[in-house]
Amino acid sequence: MIKTKNLIKTFQTGGIETKVLRGIDFEAKSGEFIAIMGRSGAGKSTFLYQMSLLDEPTEGDIMIDGKDSAAMTAEEKTGFRLEKFGYVFQDYALLPELTALENVLLPLLMQGRSRQSASELAATALASVGLGDHLHQLPGELSGGEQQRVAIARAVAHSPRILFADEPTANLDRQASARIMEIFTDLHRKGQTIIMITHEDEYAKFAERVIQIDEGRIVSVQLNQ
């Protein structure tokens, strides 16, 4: 599903060069649930941003579903992100003036679906995360855990090939975090490919593989039972 080779990312700040990724070789198969761990500043989020086409590497290759990202135009990458990927971030990234239903159906409309089709898919996705009775509430009327579940519903409503999650439980209490991991486990059981960044060992245990990154390199790979 995803393969990276010698992935390097360097940032320039005031004439100072900082190499964040230092040649990462990585492969994720379809249907895998992978957790990426490492201390703050190790390069976890930067790595996810390269794989998910939210940023471009300085050097190296990224193959996604058999396609070379370097050969894609900016427009093709936008379409790939919209149609093939789902994103969940720690800050939820919901539009505060839109209801839960509207937040979920907006990307579906952007994909060219009819309002009716988008609404049906959005309602189904919200029901699947336990929010079928919160369709018309604004984000500010929901708890943090509920807002994150809206974000997950938005990410999976179009049945993406890959779900990317960057610290999805970081701002949540233990109970809400457990609910999020239950949802991820159910999605994985149904065949969803998931790549999740986390700093919590207890949540990394839900993944099939745990990738440890330090100083921009993969330093260990652990298989969970």
C-alpha positions in Angstrom: 0.0 0.0 0.0 2.8 2.4 0.9 6.5 2.1 0.4 9.2 4.6 1.1 12.9 4.4 0.1 15.7 6.5 1.6 13.2 9.2 2.7 14.9 12.4 3.7 13.4 15.7 4.8 15.4 18.8 5.5 14.2 22.1 6.8 15.9 25.5 6.2 15.5 28.1 9.0 17.5 31.3 8.9 20.2 29.7 6.9 20.4 26.7 9.3 19.7 23.3 7.8 17.9 20.7 10.0 17.6 17.2 8.8 14.5 15.7 10.4 14.2 12.5 8.4 17.5 10.7 7.6 16.8 8.0 5.1 13.7 6.0 6.1 12.9 2.7 4.3 9.3 1.6 5.2 6.5 -0.6 3.8 2.9 -0.9 4.9 0.7 -3.6 3.4 -3.0 -3.3 2.7 -5.1 -3.9 5.8 -2.3 -3.3 8.3 -2.6 -1.3 11.5 0.7 0.3 12.2 1.7 2.5 15.2 4.6 4.9 14.8 6.3 5.9 18.1 9.2 8.0 19.3 10.1 10.9 21.5 9.1 14.5 20.7 11.1 15.8 17.8 12.0 12.3 16.6 10.4 12.9 13.2 7.1 11.0 13.6 4.7 13.6 12.3 7.1 14.7 9.6 7.2 11.1 8.4 3.4 10.8 8.4 3.1 14.1 6.5 5.4 12.8 3.7 3.6 9.5 3.4 0.2 11.2 3.3 1.2 13.7 0.7 0.7 16.7 3.0 4.3 17.6 2.4 7.1 16.7 0.0 10.3 15.0 0.9 13.7 16.6 0.2 15.0 13.3 -1.2 13.7 9.7 -1.6 10.8 7.9 -3.1 7.2 7.3 -2.0 5.1 4.7 -3.7 1.4 4.7 -2.8 -0.9 2.0 -4.1 1.5 1.4 -7.0 1.9 5.1 -7.9 5.0 7.1 -7.6 4.2 10.4 -5.7 7.1 12.2 -7.5 5.3 11.7 -10.8 2.0 13.2 -9.6 1.0 16.8 -10.3 -0.2 19.0 -7.5 -3.7 18.5 -8.7 -3.3 14.7 -8.8 -2.0 14.8 -5.2 -5.0 16.9 -4.1 -7.3 14.4 -5.7 -5.4 11.5 -4.1 -5.7 13.0 -0.7 -9.3 13.8 -1.1 -10.4 10.4 -2.5 -7.9 7.8 -1.2 -6.9 9.1 2.2 -8.5 9.9 5.5 -7.0 12.1 8.1 -7.5 12.3 11.9 -5.5 15.0 13.8 -5.2 15.6 17.5 -6.9 19.0 17.3 -9.9 17.5 15.5 -9.8 20.2 12.7 -13.6 20.6 12.6 -15.2 23.7 11.2 -16.9 25.3 14.3 -19.8 26.9 12.4 -20.9 23.6 10.8 -22.8 20.8 12.5 -21.4 17.3 12.9 -23.3 16.1 9.8 -22.1 19.1 7.8 -18.5 18.6 8.8 -18.6 15.0 7.6 -20.5 15.6 4.4 -18.4 18.6 3.2 -15.4 16.5 1.9 -18.0 14.1 0.2 -19.5 17.1 -1.6 -16.0 18.1 -2.7 -15.5 14.7 -4.2 -18.5 15.4 -6.5 -21.2 13.4 -4.7 -24.8 14.6 -4.6 -26.1 16.3 -1.5 -28.4 13.4 -0.8 -25.7 10.8 -1.2 -23.2 12.8 0.9 -25.8 13.3 3.6 -26.6 9.5 3.7 -22.9 8.5 3.9 -22.2 11.1 6.5 -25.1 10.0 8.7 -24.0 6.4 8.4 -20.5 7.2 9.3 -21.5 9.2 12.4 -23.8 6.4 13.5 -20.9 4.0 13.2 -18.9 5.9 15.7 -21.9 6.2 18.1 -23.0 9.7 17.2 -26.2 9.0 15.3 -28.1 11.2 17.7 -25.7 14.2 17.5 -26.0 14.9 13.7 -27.1 18.5 14.1 -24.9 19.6 17.0 -22.1 22.1 16.6 -18.5 21.1 17.6 -18.7 23.5 20.5 -21.7 21.5 21.9 -19.7 18.2 21.9 -17.1 16.9 24.3 -13.5 16.4 23.1 -14.0 12.7 22.6 -17.2 13.3 20.6 -15.4 15.9 18.4 -12.7 13.4 17.7 -15.3 10.8 16.7 -16.8 13.3 14.3 -13.3 13.7 12.8 -13.0 9.9 12.5 -16.4 9.7 10.8 -15.3 12.4 8.4 -12.1 10.6 7.7 -13.7 7.2 6.9 -17.1 8.2 5.3 -15.7 7.8 1.8 -14.0 4.4 2.6 -10.4 5.6 2.2 -7.6 3.2 1.2 -5.5 4.5 4.1 -6.4 6.2 7.4 -3.7 8.4 8.8 -4.0 9.4 12.5 -1.6 11.8 14.2 -1.8 11.5 18.0 -5.6 10.9 17.9 -5.9 10.5 21.6 -3.5 13.2 22.7 -6.2 15.7 24.0 -8.6 13.1 25.4 -9.2 11.5 28.8 -8.7 7.7 29.3 -12.3 6.8 28.7 -12.6 8.8 25.5 -9.2 7.5 24.3 -10.4 3.9 24.9 -13.5 4.6 22.8 -11.3 6.0 19.9 -9.1 2.8 20.0 -12.2 0.6 20.0 -13.3 2.4 16.8 -9.9 2.0 15.2 -9.8 -1.7 16.2 -13.3 -2.2 14.6 -12.2 -0.4 11.4 -9.0 -2.5 11.2 -11.0 -5.7 11.7 -13.1 -4.7 8.6 -9.9 -4.3 6.6 -9.0 -0.6 7.0 -5.3 0.2 6.6 -4.4 2.5 9.5 -1.1 4.3 10.2 -1.2 6.0 13.6 1.2 8.1 15.5 1.1 7.8 19.3 3.3 8.3 22.3 1.3 6.0 24.5 2.4 2.4 24.8 -1.1 1.3 25.9 -2.6 2.5 22.6 0.3 1.3 20.4 -0.6 -2.3 21.6 -3.7 -2.2 19.5 -1.6 -2.1 16.3 -0.1 -5.1 14.5 3.3 -3.5 14.2 5.0 -0.8 16.2 7.7 1.3 14.5 10.1 3.2 16.7 11.7 6.4 15.2 14.6 8.3 16.7 16.5 11.2 15.2 14.8 10.7 11.9 15.5 7.0 11.6 13.6 3.7 12.2 15.4 2.1 15.1 13.1 -0.8 15.8 10.1 -2.8 14.6 8.0 -4.7 17.0 5.3 -7.2 16.1 2.3 -7.3 18.5 0.7 -10.6 19.3 
